[in-house]
Amino acid sequence: MRQVFTSPRLENVEAVAALLREADIEVKITEGRSYRGNRRGNFSYRAGEESGPQPAVWIVRADDQPRGRQLLREAGLLDSSRIGESSYLPLSVLDHDKDTQASSKAGRAMRIKLGLLVAILAVIGLMVFGLRKHEPALPAPTRATAPPQNPVPTITPQSVEDVPVYRAKVPTALAKLLVERELAERTPAQACIAIDGKDPPAAFMQGLQHAAKTALSPASACPGDGALDIDVHEYMTDGSGRGTVQLARDADAAQAVEVERNGEAWRVLRMR
């Protein structure tokens, strides 16, 4: 797009634009009428550049520019001796001065904003530094007054006598050992067996080794008089593999037997 005519009077600009349009040349008018359609009739030739940008006619298409300039020369509106001096730059370049002024104002405003921001940050930094400088230093806690973070619990050594002893079910292997000892020592004709006051399992009864003449029965099926009653009960231990167990024979008082386990085998330490 190229500017070919300018005038402080809008009527002159519109007349030139009409002349070019009659020749089928597409034109554009800048700085024309306002949005209300008022004419710029109160212009002054003496005002010069103070009146602001002047109305101008621009030829839109480049291939129409030679013909448009020729029409203006023939109408005496364009000096032929100044061919090539008319503007052939895009509007962005023609408005370079306006853009430069706007950019200058924007840059100045940005510099002012940045300066204010730097000043504000400096004031905030000084305030924070001053507050930290005037804070009273906290006294360091002494070792005597500071409570222990993780107090170490007092460990009291536990003696052997303090180990808790509990009652447990009589182990099957231990019961088998004691019953077989009694059967071997006494060789009764009839024996009635109980473990913890109850009948032992049938497999336990069948696995007992005894003399051929001895008939075995669970306690609940004891035939009566003449039978040897054997009851192994109340096994007390601390979980170490050692303990005591009560061995009752007939109606006699039960006898405490100290025993010890070694793997799966048991042995009698002493009988009280």
Buried (B, 14 or more C-beta within 10 A) or exposed (E): BBBBBBBBBBEBBBBBBEBBEEEEBEBBBBBBEEEEEEEBEEBEEEEEEEBEEBBBBBBEEEEBBEBBBEBBEEEEBBEEEEEEEBBBEEBEEBBEEEEEEEEEEEEEEEEEEEEEEEEEEEEEEEEEEEEEEEEEEEEEEEEEEEEEEEEEEEEEEEEEEEEEEEEBEBBBEBBBBBBBBBBEEEBBEBBBBBBBEEBBEEEBBEEBEBEEEBEBBBBEEBEEEEBBBBBBBBBEBEEEEEBBBBBBBEEEEBEEBEBEBEEEEBEBEEEE
